[in-house]
Amino acid sequence: MNNALLIGWMAFLLIAPSAGAADSSELALGEKVFEEGRFADAASIFKQAIRKDPNNAAAYCFLGRAQVELSQFDEAVASLEKAVQLDPSSSDIHHRLAEAYGGKLKKAGLLSQAGLARKTREELEKAIELDPKNVDAREDLVEFYLEAPALVGGSVEKAMQEAQAIGAIRPEEGYRQRAKILEHQKKLGEAEAVYREGVAKYPDYARLHFNLGSLLVSQKKWDDALAIYEAVGAKEEFRWAAYYQYGRTAAISGRGMPRARELLTTFVDTKPSGRNVPPLAWAYYRLGQIEAALGNQVAARTALETSVKLDPKLEEARKALKALG
């Protein structure tokens, strides 16, 4: 759908009468806008759908997901609690409510944290009870077990049990989860071995590549990390994330600068969007770092000024621009 047509559809949805049930095409449009990473626009569409059909659990669920992406966690909790009320048998909705509680937990005061942690765990457990094959909910439960204190249910042992359960359903993700737990335990050599075994068995599973690349960067194994990002960059779905991570690694390490400039230039010229795409402001920031390191001061300034214009709150870019003098 081209931009003009999309804008036209959105204008229609915003002025259309609120009587009657929400149209399935309306929800499909909202989902499409959501997947493009345009969360505020998606939220507007789902609010309109709810005005038409106040009992539409799917609309409340997607509204809550958009609000999570916008860091509007109180609103997201309200939307998703309503969605659970309307459809208590949905594993996915319980999982999304857990995400909203988890987001709120990260910003909560000390007195509220224990209650929100309990709610997060309970919703994840309910999602898995309703659908034992809900791997996304199981992944988040692993994360919960690793990050939460024992007082509210945190446990490395339980995290590993959950990782084993994931591996029985989706073996490639099982490798990733087991390696993440080993990283958490600071067993970096073992974690790298598990990642590499997973990558060898499942070379098309990009998430394993990214996690391995991140671990290699943390160990300053720069050339190995660059090779990983080069490889995953050939996979269309994760192309832009791989280009960005290659540029970031080059900027940190000083390795692979010419190739990094090539990849980041392609990134900023294309201006991709979507949920798996790093923010354009960050791509310009990394490009500015690369250009400065290569001695291209004018190009560095242009890239950093563009980064700050796109995101005035990006302090890293502001500091880099100031450092140019």
Buried (B, 14 or more C-beta within 10 A) or exposed (E): EEEEEBEEBBEEBEEBEEEEEBBEEBBEBBBBBBEBBBBEBBBBBBBBBBBBBEEBBBBBBBBBBBBBBBEBBEBBBBBBBBBBEBBEEBBBBBBBBBBBBBBBBEEBEEEEBBEBBBBBBBBBBBBBEBBBEBBBBBBBBBBBBBBBEEEBBBBEEBBBEBBEBBBEEBEBBBBBBBBBBBBBBEBBEBBBEBBBBBBEEBBEBBBBBBBBBBBBBEEEBBEBBBBBBBBBBEBEEBBBBBBBBBBBBBBBBEBBBEBBBBBBBBBBEBEBEEEEBBBBBBBBBBBBBBBBBBEBEEBBBBBBBBBBEBBEEBEBBBEBBEEEE
